Every structure is written in structure tokens, then in C-alpha cells.
Amino acid sequence: MIKAGTTVRTVDPPLPAVRLPRRRGIELALIVLAVTLSVYGYCAVGVARNGTVPPGAAGYGAGLGVLALLAHCAVRLRAPCADPLLLPIGVLLNGLGLVLIYRLDLETPGDRAAPTQLVWSTLGVALFIVVVLLLRDHRVLQRYAYVCVAAALALLTLPILFPAVNGARIWIRIAGFSIQPGEFAKVLLAVFFAAYLAANRNALAYAGRQVWRFSRIQLPTGRVLGPIVAVWLVSVGVLVLERDLGTSLLFFGLFVVLLYVATGRTGWIAVGLLLASLGAVAVGRLEPHVHSRVEDWLHPFASIEAGQGPNQLAQSLFAFAAGGVLGTGLGLGHSVLIGFAAKSDFILATAGEELGLAGLFAIFLLYGLLVERGFRAGLCLSDPFGRLLAVGLASIVALQVFVIAGGVTGLIPLTGMAMPFLAQGGSSVVTNWAIVALLIRVSDSARGRSEKENKNEQPGQMIP
Amino acid sequence: MIRHIRHAAVFCALLLVALLVNAARVQVFQARSYDDNAANRRPNIARYGQPRGDILVGGRPVTGSRDTGEQLRYERTYSDGPMFAPVTGFASQEYGTSLLEHTEDGVLSGADPMLSSFPLWNDFTRARNPGGDVVTTLDPAAQRAAYRGLAGRKGAVAAIEPSSGRILALVSSPSYDPAALSGNDAGVARSWARLNRAADKPMLNRAVRQTYPPGSTFKVVTAAAALDAGVITDLDEPTRSPDPYTLPGTTTRLTNESDGCVDLSLREAFKWSCNTVFAKLGVDVGVRDMTATAQGFGFNDTKLRIPFSVARSTFDTTLDRAQLALSSIGQYNTRATPLQMAMVAGAVANGGQVREPYLVERTVRAGGATVRTAGSRPVRQAMKASTAARLRELMTQVVTEGTGTNAAIPGAVVGGKTGTAQHGILNSGTPYAWFVSWAQGDTDIQPKVAVAVVVEDGSVARGDITGGGMAAPIARAVMEAVLTGPHTE
């Protein structure tokens, strides 16, 4: 498939020097709205449960507001042209997640997760600010591609040394905090994939052999493909060993999407689907853990018919169904019946029950908007690395939302994963803030390009 | 590359659409089936999340709700539970509901869409209405008189208002406290097991769910059939009945408890409850007319709901003449619930018309607005009005000078009929003592109450069991309670 879109363009034709509006005021207004909505949700929980506004409402609002404002200041200072939607969406989703976790805390008096989550959110925003302030140009990351991949593999292998928690070796525990290093590895791998593919995409796209005569499917040579497949295999292998299939699926999807975007080869999709189905069949056969997940997905009520009561997925479906169109209202549902992982993997069920289909649509559309802004930044950029990085980060969010939301609503087999920003889990929140920070940086480059071009900066020159 | 980024974006958009469609499937289109899944605890949590509506007797609730603070929050409580158990039934978190708690559950639990001013909107928002109340027709004084009258002996009382069919008293004894079944803890399971094992079946509602051979009280029906069919035209004309009476086609000789039944008139035979006379009368009337009259009173009706179902009272329709003779004196396959016999007495008191009995006067919302009323009940002419008038005369004489003098009330006209029903193999069981009656205060324009009492008492020597001795005083207490109650003013 050789067409106009795939022609090599290291430097775009210069655009007319138009100064795009920066829209930082809009961002501020949206942040205020996001914080207000979160505080409103927090108060709604208290009113529904006790008839009064919870005592911590002011503190919660102030904390979230200060964090959001600090992030906003960092953006104003160092990424003035960034997309104004990214930060408010992050604030709103994080605020809503805190409300949902606080709400579930009320049902489990022995386990208070919201304060911890607030600490992690603070760390996440701190990382966001650090990234926005220190990383002046995303292309710098391209130089550290192999450092990133080494770090990613190290992070992925690290938990094997630690004891398994709930059947999965994906946590490490340090000083009372449990960390999921695989979460951080996502971003690092996205950086590596983007950098490697940006550097080698021509070789991948044009060198290769045709699979069938006259067919348009063309496979690249092993020499170019080797390193990347090796990295991918190692990461997937590690994940299967650690039994974290959601992340494995995510890496695979990320890999295929980036490969397709970089080369434009439908062959990649064919290879990807082939590998996926092979992997699915093999893992489904060999791994009882996965096999039972597939069985649960096909027959969510099998355990009820067997007289063992509803399993987590059945309880999750009950919760969604109980929400209906408008939901029961915050604090008035019974999603705690899901039991284990109600605050993490199944947090969406609480949103579905208490906010209803309307609230769920709103949340999905927020994620959709976040992803769309990422893709838009990718489209506006001129350098291949930036484009691939933006697409990769957006795809991480999209795939992760799909895998876990589809899992808990019975669309696909359930695999344990964190709903970005909403779910309990420190590593996940920190990682998601890092993703938003990188998207802010990339979108700043994309939208600010015309300004920089006015100063005669040639972005294409920095590609090594 | 731009083009492929767009492709990837379209792919992500497809994922989003898939999520949205699937969410709509789960939350809207399949929500009902998930909600109705038996393993889903939400309906129960919602059901017990608010106080249950109350059952009112005489304007006063006989039920209540207790906040336990547990996941299934409110538990049912009862005041005078054993006395009202044959009406209220139980509402258990573990074992479901029964009787009024069962049939009126929609209103009591708040699930009935009619409780809302905007039912469709409520369906949409999934809001639950506060539980409504059920106003019963019971007369608390009559109920108490009946319960105290039985005093724990096995038996039942049913009392109705003849002109309307309103049930004034419905008592079964021995009874149980339904509060013992309300919750969901281990004690409830023990109570359930104990009540189900108990030899005297305290959870059996004898007033409507148990049939007894009506014995001599059935002679009211036989007399009605004979008068309606024209077999008897004059109450004082001799009936040409022998004593003993040999059952047609057999050598079995039917005798009487008392002497002097030979060739008595219907008036005297009714007064002294002569088996021989009524057995012969039934045979003279014939199966067809006997069946028609019995079914006019409500026998063989399987569809009666008050609103919970009432056991079918039976009058066999395929009988030879000997069986018909026995059936006509309330033996053989003739069986009746106490409520059915109250309806028989009520028909006599109400000019031959049977009003379908009912327990629920109306249901109201928590605010007091009426949801449903009983409305006008179906009416059935069981016998001619003239026949009813003559039977009133006969029944009155039973109380003034016959076997039922124990039921007499000063200042009121009382009509009654005693019965001592034999049962068991070769009639070896302790007989049941019956009394059916109606009463009209001297200032009333029509009879105010019809009542049926049955006492199945094994503790008294066999000869002492007569309807007049054991059952009539209970009937009198119930009738007095109704006549002196607020209804007579």
C-alpha cells in the first residue's frame, strides 16, 4: 500500500505563520469546573449517606484545587500552547476516582483507601509538574530509547523476586506501599517503540518479501524486525509468567498499532491478528487461570447455577444493571457486593450503578476526548517520533480503558487492570499523570510549532 | 503516516462505540433480567431498606418495622401477632411471605407502581415508593373475642358482615407469633423448623385453609334446598320420616342423638337437629338440586380469594342415594371451611344472597391517599328470599328454645345452628363442635354479623362435645362484640 500518506516527510512544508490561540484561560475555567464537580460528588456522597456534607469536603476541594492549579501554572510556564482539554480531563477523572474510592471506603470501615490514593495523586501531579518543567522538548526522549527499554524490562522482571499477591506477581512492597512496576513500564515501552520505529520505519516499510504472489501483504525482513519482536516477546513472556494478562494484551495492542502507524502495512495487522489468535489459543489452553476467565465471560452466571453464589463478574453485571439509565445516585448503590477489587479493577461498576448509563457515557466520552486530543497532537506534529509517541500514549489509554471496561461489562473476558485515573492503585495514577504530562508536552510542540517556526527553529533537525 | 494515524484513531473510536453499545445493553436492555436474577441481593436490600407498610385493624396498625442496622435493614414486628396471624401471615427475610403479607406485598413493600403518582417516571428513575398501608375489614373487638373464646383450643372462627361480605374476624387456634420468622438469623431458622414440626400445626390457618365435616350445621343448606325445591312447603307439616332411617339401598340404619324425631315437622326437626329427617329430605330433594343449592352457597368453589386463597369446601356431585343421605347431614364427603359456614349463615341473614367475603377494605399510600378500594363484591342468590326468611325463623328458634340457647344475646335477634361432626375411621375421631349463627341488634335494620365456630377438642369426653356447649358461647362473644362495637352506632 504505497500512497501519498506514506511518502517520507522529515520536514513538513512550512505553514503560514499563524499564531494559534493558547487558550490557557479556557483550561483554567475547565479546571475550576472539574474541581467543582469532584467536590460536588464528594458532598453528594455525604448527603446521601448521613444527610450532611462530609467534614472533609473543604479540605478535599482545597487539596484537589491546589494540585490542579500548580499543574496549571506549570503548563502556563513551560507549555503555553498545550491542548487546554488534557489537564482538566485528568483532574476531573482523578477527582471522580477519589470520590468513588471515598464512597466505597464508607462500606469497608477497616480499609481506608481514599487518603492513600490522594497521596499517590499528589505524587502523580508532582511527576506531571516535573515532566512539564524539565522536559523542554519531547524529542530528547528519543536519545534514551535503549535506556527506556532496559528500564522497562528491569521493572517488569523485578516483581518476580517478590511474593505473589492474589495470584499475580506484579507488585513489589516497599515501606508499606505496594508498587506495580509494570505500570511505569508501559510509558517506557511506548517511548522505546516510538523511537525505534521512527528510526527504522523506512526499512520496515519497504524492505521485505511478499507473502503471496500478487497479494499486497508484505512481510519485513527479520533483520529489522528482530530486535523489536525480541523485546516484545520478552515483555509478554514476563507478563505471562507474572499472570498479568491485561497488561500483556495492552503491550501487544500498543505494538501492533504503532507498527501499523509507522509502516502503513496491512501485513502488520495480519501478523498481529495471527499472533494474537495463536497466543490466545495457546494461553487459553495452557493457563487454567486464563481458561477460567474465558469460561466466566461466556457463562457469567455458571457459579450461580452451580449453587456457589454469584462471582465477581456476575456481581459487576448486577451492579451495572441496577444503575439503569440515571443511576441510584452517589452513595446509594450496593456495588460493594462485588467484594474483592471493588475499588480497583471493578471501580467502573460503582460508577455504572450510582451514576447510571448517563454517567458511564460521560466517563467513556471523557476518555474518548483524552485519546482524541492525543491523536490530534500526533496529527499536528511534524516529527515521526513525536507522532508515534502521541499515538502510542493515546493508544495506551484507549486500549486500557477498553480492556478493563469491556471486561467488567462482559464485553470481553475479564483481565485485571486499572481503570485510568479512576481505580485505586498508586502506580497507575502516577503513570497516568506521566502520560498526560507527555501528551501536554507533545501537544505543546504541535500547536506551538508555528510560533517556533517564527523564531526559525527547524524541528526536523533534531532527529538523530 | 497521517492516514494511518487516522486509521488508528478510527479503530479507537470503534472500541469506544463498542463500549457504549455494550454499556447500554447491560444497563438498559438486559437490566431487567439481571435485576430479577435470584442471586442478586439488590432487590432484597431495596425491599428491606425501607420500613414496610402496615396492616391496619380498626384504624390501628397491628404490624411494625424495626431498624436492625444490618444489610437487610428493616424487620417486621407484630403486636398481638398470634391473634392476627391468620390474617397477616408472616413477612420473613428468609422464608418469604404468606397470607395478607403475601397478597398485598406490592403495596406493603412499595413495589406496586400504583403507589406512585407517575408510575412510568418511577420505572425510569428506579425510585422506590414508601410502603403503603393495608386497611382490613376486621373488627378488632370481634377478633379478640374469638381469639379469647378459643383460648388456645384447636379450632377456628370466621365472622362476616352478611350485607357486604366484609370479614370481621378470622381466628385460628393454636396460633404462632409471626415475628419469630421476621429476620434472617439462626433463631428464625429454629423457629421455622419448630413451627413446621409442631404436632398441632400452629401455622395452619384453620379458618380458611382447613375443611371439616360440617355435620348438622349443613342442615341449613339441606333445609334451603328442600324449601327452594318445593319438597317442603309448610314448615309445620309432618315430614313422614321414620326413626331410625334405613339408608336407601343399604341396611345401614341412621339414628338420632335425641328421641322423638319420628315424623317431625321441619321446624321441630331443625330445632332438635334430627339426622333422620334431614337425611330423608336430602334424598327427596335429589342430587341435582342439593348440589345446585350447595354450590350457590359457595361449595366446590376453587376460585375464592379474600384476597388469599380459601380451601375448596366440597359437596360431592356423584352420589348414590345412601351417600346423598349422609352428605345432606354434613357427613360423607361434605366438607367446609369455617369461612364457608359463616357464608351459609350470612346468606340466611342477608335475604338469601351470598356476598363474596373479603379482608382488604382499601390500600393507601404512606400519605393517606387511596390506592385501591375493595369496591362492590360479586353477589350470588343462594336461595329464594322467602326461603331465607323461613330459615331465619328456624334458626332463631334454635337459639330461643332449641340446641343453641347458649348463643342468645339480650337485646338482639340471634339465629343459629349447632353441629357435632363425626369423623375418622368408623367415626372414631373426637367429634368437632360446630356453631353457625347470625345476629341482629334490636335497633339494627338488618343482621350485623354472621359467624361460624369450630372447636376440635380432644380433651373433653366424647359425650360432652356438642356445638351448643362448646362453640355457641364463642359465637355469642363474637356477635356481642360486633353488636356493641362502633358499627352499631
Interface residues (C-beta under 8 A of the other chain):
Chain A: K3 A4 G5 T6 R9 V257 Y260 V261 A262 G264 F301 I304 G309 P310 A314 L317 F318 F320 A321 A322 G323 G324 V325 L326 T328 H334 L337 G352 G356 L357 L360 F361 F364 L365 Y367 G368 V371 E372 F375 G378 L379 P384 R387 V391 A394 S395 A398 L399 V401 F402 A405 G406 T409 G410 L411
Chain B: M1 I2 R3 H4 I5 R6 H7 A8 A9 F11 C12 A13 L15 L16 A18 L19 L20 N22 A23 A24 V26 Q27 V28 Q30 A31 R32 Y34 D35 N37 A38 A39 N40 R41 R42 I45 F124 T125 R126
